[in-house]
């Protein structure tokens, strides 16, 4: 099997010759990411994004945070800069990016439907909109859905295999918002995008950290194929295994807040083995991963190496 087939067969539970992985450059990866240039969902370290929101860096990590949202008041919506997502120049480099991936599974980056909302509105405003400005909130979500639908079409032309965006929905022990409101407002939007991706032959991926089991059944229902979790211990591997093993593919590193930071090297290796066993089936269901910002997360180089070594051993 070529790498693309290994990943696809793992995700679709058709059986692959080994477990796929996305690790550091020294170890290699079976997935190659591509992106629009620029993507309207770009997250900055510092500066002003295309929407007009101001970002600043929060410390040693690569991530920035919103210091001044673009749309503080709905009365100023007509002044909001909505990126020209249909501009062909955004997608002109994608064919070359795909070509650079060779036989790897090609994963295109999309546009978040929750995080982009609070990047535009500010987190507190976005939460208040759920109750005070629901129609306006849904209007903005619809704009983001339309952006995703167009981007899926552009990625399809270039031969992209999967579609991903990041929406961190969870706190440590619960969802950030009411699960009922998530189902009312966001679930239909997710369903539209995942349906379009599947119609174009793409598998669907979501990065979402925190405690998200309150909506994971819903995400599976509307067509999510792969959940990328950097945290698992706050939900427990036992719960994830009991409820979701064989129903969705997990794309995970060792828990980035607990074992990767606090565990010994042997505990890290043991957790990698336990997680891959509990979340996968004989036909697939698990992809090993390294966290993208190991410095920002405080991960020791030897801990990262221990995890990668173990994932390679499991894969072979």
N, C-alpha and C positions, 0 to 999 in steps of 0.2 A: 504494500500500500504506500502511496505517496502521502505526504503530511496532510494535505487537504482531505483525503479520504479518511485518514486516522481520526482527525478532529470531527468531521461530519458523522462518521459512523458511531463515534463515542456519544455525540450529542443525541443522535436519533436512535440509540440503543440497538444498533445493528451488528455490533461487535467489531472491534479493531484489534490489530496485532499487538498493540501496546497502549499504555495510557499516554495521552498527549500532555504537553506541558508548555508553559511560557516562563522561562527562567532568565537568569542574567546572561549577558553576552558570552561568558565563558562556557555556559551550559547549553545555550541555544533555545529556540522557540519553534513551535509548530504553527503559530498564528502570526500574521503580519498585518499591522494596522495601517489603514489609509484614511485620509481626511480631506475635506474641502479646504482650500487655502484662500482666505481664512474661513473657518467654520463660524457661523453666527453664534455658536455656543462656546466660543473660546473663553477659557478662564485665565485671567491674567495674574501675574505676580504683582505688578504695579502698572498703573496707567488707566486710560479710559477705553472701554470696549466699544464695539460698534453701536450698541444701543444707547450709549451715553452714560453708563454707570462707571463710577470711579472705584478702582481697586487699589489696595495697598498690601504689602507683604506682612505676614503675621509672625515672622521669625525665621528659624533655620530651615523650615520646609519649603517646598516649591510652590505651595498654594498661597494665593492671595485671598483677601476677603473684601466684601463690598463696604466702602466707606461712605459712599453717597449714591443711592440708587437713582436710576434715570427717571423713573416715574413716581414721584413722591405723592402726587395728587392726580386722581383720575380726570380732573378738569383739564389737565395738561396733556391728555392722551394725544391730541392732534399734533402736539409738538414732539412726541416720541419719535426717535429715529429708528425705523424698522429696516434692518439690513436688506439689501437687494439680493435675496437668496436665489433668484432665477438668473443672475448674471453668469453666463457661461464661463467667464474667466475663473470663477471659484472652483470649477471642476476640471479645468484644463490639464492639471498635473496628475489627475487620478489615474489615467491609463499607465503612465510611467511608474507611479507608485505601485500599482498592481503588478506590473511587469517585474519590479524589483523584488516582489515577494516570491517569485518562482513557483514552486509546488506547494507553498504553505497555504493554509486557510486564510483568506483575505477578509479582514474585519473592518467595516467602515464605521466611522463615528458619526452619530446623529446629534439631535438637539433635545436637551432635557425638557421635560414637561412640568417639572416642579421646581427644580433648582433654578432654571432660567427665569421662572416667574419671580422667585424671591431675589434673584440678582437684579431684576428690573424694578421691582416694587419695594425691596427691603423685606426681611423675614417677618417682622411684626406686622407690617402692612399686609403681606400676603396671607398671614393667618387671619387677620381681621376681615380680609376680602371674602373669605369662605362664608362668612355670616352677613356681612354688611354690603358687599359688592359682588354677589355671586354672578350676576349677568356679565359684568365687566370682566371678571376673572375668567369665565368660560370663553368670552370673546378672545382674550389674549391666549388662552390655551389653544383655541381653534387656529389662531395664527401660527403657533408653534407646530401644531399637527400638520398644517398645510406645508410648512417648511420641510418637515420630515418626509412627507409624501413626495415632494419634488426631489429631495435628496436621494430617496430610495430609487427613483427612476434614473437619476444620474449615475448612481453606483451600479445599478443593474447593467447599464450600457458598458461599463468597464469590466464586468465579470466579478463583482464583489460577492462573497459567500455569506456574510453575516452582517448584522446591523446592531450597533451598540450605542447606548447613552448612559449617563450616570444621574441617578436621582437618589440621594440618601434620604430615606423615609423614616429611619428609626432613631429613637433615643436609645439609651442603654437597656431599657426594660419595657418599652412600649413604642407605639407609633407616634410620630410628631403631631399628627392630627387625628381626628376621629375616624376610625375605619369606615363608619357609615358615610361620612362626608367624602372620603377617598373613593368609595364605590359610586357615590352619586356624581362627583365632579370629574375625577381623573380616570376611573376605570373605562368609561366609554372612549376616552381619548387614546389610551393605551391600546384598546381593542382595534381602533381604526388603523393605527400605525402598524401593529403586528400583523393584521390581516393583509395590508398592502405589502409588507415585507415577504410574507409567505407566498403571496400571489406571484412575486417576482423570484421565487426560489431561494430566498435568503432565510437563514436561521436568525432568531432574535436573542439578543443578549441585554442584560440590565445589570449595571453595578448599583448596589444599594447596601449601605452599611447600617448598623444598628439592629434593633430587634424588629424584624419585619414579618414574623410568622402570621400576624393578623391579616396580612393581605397576600401572602404567598400563594394560597389556594386560588385567589382571584387572578393573580398574574398568570398562573398556569392555565386557568380557564380561558383567558383572553389571548393566549398564544405565546407566552414566554417560554423559550427553549432552554436558556442558560441563565442562571443567577450567579453573579460574581460577588461573593461575600468576603470581605477582609476580616470580619469578625464572625465567630461562630459560638464561642464559649458562653456568650450572654444568652444564647438560645439553647445551647447544649447540642452536642453531636447526636446524642441519643434521641432528642426530640426531632431534629432534622431528619435523622435516619428513619425513624418510625413513620413520620408523616409523608416524607417526600422522596425517599430513595426509590429510584426507578420511574419517577414521575417528571423529574426535571434534572438537568445536568448542573453540577456545582463546579465552579471555576474559582478555586480558593488557594490562598497561601495559608500557612499556619497562622492562627489568630494573632493579628498584629498588635493588639493591646495587652494580651495576656502572655501566652506561652512564648511568643517570639521575643518579648521584652524581659520576662521574669524567669523563663525556664532555663534549665541547663541544656547543654548540647544534646545529651541523650534524651531529655524530655521533649525537645524539639523534634528529634528524629522519631520518637515514639508517637508523638501527636500526628505527624505527617502520615505515618503508617495507619494509625487508628482512623484518621479522617478519611483517607482514601478508601479504606476497607468499608467503613460504615456508610459512606455516601454513594458508593458505586455498586454496580451489579456486574455480573459476568459479561454483559453486553455493552457496558459503558456507564456514563453518568458522572464521571469526575475528571477534571483537568487540573493538574498541579500548576501553581502560580507563585511568582515572587511579587512582593509589594513594590509599587513603582517608586516610592520615595522612602527608601530605607533610612536615609540620614534623618529626614524629618520625623520618622517614626521612632528613632532611637534604636534601630536594630544593629547589633554588633556584626561586623563582617564575618566572623566565625560562625555566628548563628545563621546568617543567610546562607553561607556555604554548607552548613549542616543540613538545612532544609532542602537545598537544591540537590545535594548528594543523595539524600533519601528519596526524593521524588524520582531521580534518575534510576536508582536501584529498583523502585517500585515499577517504573515504566518498563524496564528491561525484564 
